[in-house]
Amino acid sequence: MEEVLARYFSGESSEAEKKEVKEWRAASDENASLFLEYKQVWAESAESEEPDEVILESIFSMDSDQKPDILPLWRQSMLKYAAILLVAMGVLFVVYNLNQSEKVIIDGIAVNELTEYDLPDGSTVTLHSGSSISINDFKSTREVRLTGKAFFEVKRDESKPFIVSTQQAKVKVLGTSFLVNSAENSDGVEVMVRSGKVAFGQNEEIYGSKAITVNLEKGEMGVLKKDEKGIKKFQNLDPNYLAWKTRIITVKDQDMMRVAGLLEDVYDVDIQFENELIGNCHLTASFKEKSVEEIMDIIAETFGISYQIKNKNKITISGVGC
């Protein structure tokens, strides 16, 4: 590490070595303290006429309890101001990184497209368009506040459960992958489990001591309705519950009204039928990672209809219908 630090202080380190120094410095308080000591000595010696090799040797040969030689007053003043500058820079560095860790996610501001984020604990979240999330720094607790729809892949940590809070519900897990839908256009909260186990409960802030919790396992779905008691649990039979994230769509003998709703959710578009009879057409098809234009081309050819896209997200379908 001494050779890497030497190149770092002399400005000759590579990007990989710079990263190594930063990671080493952040690994412990002792390393951070040593880094500042070494840098102070380097700053003190910057005006020296001695070659860099001598300066570096003096830095790395220091014992932890060794005291520097008494310096002339002008050198002491220079060193004092350099130390003040270093301390200020260190404080700014800590504050900046703390703020960055607290704002890994856009704090409460809705995203305008499907967006994936890495969380401080190694978990990931994918937000549906129009959704928002707020998080803490994850140091004492792992808790997020969600508005809208999001898919979570949570890194397991039995000592620190992962909690997703919405206005009506709380979802608590140790490590799993699951979908939470609390979109404003829904009449409640839906939780669908892709892997692992999830505790899906009513928010105590709303339901008080009467709040209940149900356990969901892989393949199960829980629904909390605003105007209904309890939480309903059943097997999830919808193959498209993650289509908005995966862009994999499977429809079997579904009418075009329902297909249009699915495409609106997946591609964030608005679909209108000039002829309502088109909504009665039934489609059976599978689409994997295709654009909405490619899907509309196939649908138009299948039913002998036409469509137009305006302003990138306004789709008008016209034709005779079925």
PyMOL commands that set and color helices and strands:
alter all, ss='L'
color gray80, all
select helices_A, chain A and resi 2-9+15-27+29-45+52-60+73-102+204-210+243-246+256-267+276-280+292-303
alter helices_A, ss='H'
color red, helices_A
select strands_A, chain A and resi 115-118+124-127+132-135+142-153+162-165+169-173+177-182+188-195+197-202+213-217+220-225+232-235+248-255+270-273+282-288+306-310+314-318
alter strands_A, ss='S'
color yellow, strands_A
deselect
rebuild
show_as cartoon
